[in-house]
């Protein structure tokens, strides 16, 4: 009996201690997480012991920010994120005639020195940005703009591993605008947009999607331009692999005005010098991999002979894996699939000739006095397919120009040099090895008699 009693007491004591430890662990875990809306210099209350698990901003107004620091702020900003923490930002205006803007991280606070970091985000950063333009009856632009990171001149930003999903959608335009006026239902998006800014991160993954809007009646552009990394004149250092999924799709313009643009441009990496004093660089301590896709939209101009215009309908599709214009790019390797498809362009306007549904795909595209070095293997799959372009001819002796061409390049290196006050700077392209599959297929271009 005594043995049974002793055994029972020990079991009860062990169970009590375990429950106590579990309760302590549970209490500590929950206390270490908090949620909030926009974080700036004045509102940040995160600490290493009490980081944010979620920063979420959803608005029906024009603009939304996750983390933001400006030049007028009194000091630098350090934000702590918990493991698995997220930053969600959405802007979808409900009022008419409003473009939308969603920013995950904005840093416009200038650094005082080369070692001054004006924004630090501690902990892995996962961002989701959504931006959708509103509706317009011809009053104003209704573009959608979304940026994972928007970094201003002279700012310095430090992050750990970062994963961003960025989506921008143009709005809907139904009304007419006056002659000589043009509206935009475009979409612009970037994983990183850096202008003479400095950024250091861990491994990075960017999924960026842009979809042009829908237009009927007006002179409008439903163009799309998206980037994984877009850096001009600063230093961007990625301390691991860079994964890219970049997709641009032009919108639909079926108008009777002077402008009908539905082209799509998609860039995996775009780096270029800002000027001779700010050449810029991108250093990837890993492989650049993923896909870049551009699909031209639908651009149609109806027959209005009372307006004379210099603009031809354009539904071009342009896809660029890596573009370096006069800067320095280094990576350990690259594996990219780059695809461009022209859309549909129709010109029924007899006073104007021309319609374009071309496609251009570039695995690596360099120009200016650049330095591009990919030390490991480079594998490229590049394909361009022209779309459908149709024009009408009013003069049989002077036919219209309908274009649905396709151009594809594995590597297009413009080996130029630049004369500056420091002397002559030449281009340098170095690849450890190269394997490229490249294909181009022209589309359908036709000119029909206007009487048909």
Secondary structure, DSSP 4 states (H G I P E B T S, - for coil): -HHHHHHHHHHHHHHHHHHHHHHHHHHHHHHTEEEES-B-TTT----SSSEEEEEEEEESSSEEEEEEEETTSSS-EEEEEEEEEEEEEEEE--SSS--EEEEEEEEE-B-SSTT--SEEEES-EEEEEEEE--EESSSS---EEEEEEEE-TTBEEEESSEEEEEEEE--EE-S---TT--EE--EEEEEEEEES-EEEESSEEEEEEEE--EEEES-EE--EEEEEEEEESSEEEESS-EEEEEEEE--EEEESSS-EE--EEEEEEEEE-SBTTB--EEEEEEEEEEEEEEE--EEEE---TT---S--EE--EEEEEEEEESSEEEEEEEEEEEEEE--EEEE--TTS--EE--EEEEEEEEESS-EEEEEEEEEEEEEEE--EEEEEES-TTS---EE--EEEEEEEE---EEEETTEEEE-EEEEEEEEEEEEEE--EEEEEETT-
